[in-house]
Amino acid sequence: MVDRLKWLVGPWTDGAVEERWFAPVAGRMIGVNRNLETGFFEFLRIESRKTGPVYIASPMGGVATEFMAVVVEADHVHFRNPDHDFPTDIEYRLADGELGARVWAGARLATWRWRRAHH
């Protein structure tokens, strides 16, 4: 199931924030996100489950929070956990060679636009 998300694989950056996803192995993708200015980081993974892909984030290596996939398309994926404070929604979209990411809860929104990193 996570094989449908191979388009996320690779290093992405906007110069301030980096995100890297590794190719799926045994139904799981491993990723990491880090802010080069603040030092904030998250360990990430996407796992195949019977109900579909699940996005699991561990900010600063802490407690993991799960988000269920609600949309899985060829260049777009949307995960949701309505019981989480922020974010409740995580979305990735590949367009024109850029990876866009949005996280939100209600009116609170954060967005990123990354290009492939070459390092």
Helices and strands as residue ranges (DSSP letters): G 2-8, E 10-13, E 17-21, E 28-35, E 41-49, E 52-59, E 65-72, E 76-80, E 89-95, E 98-105, E 108-116
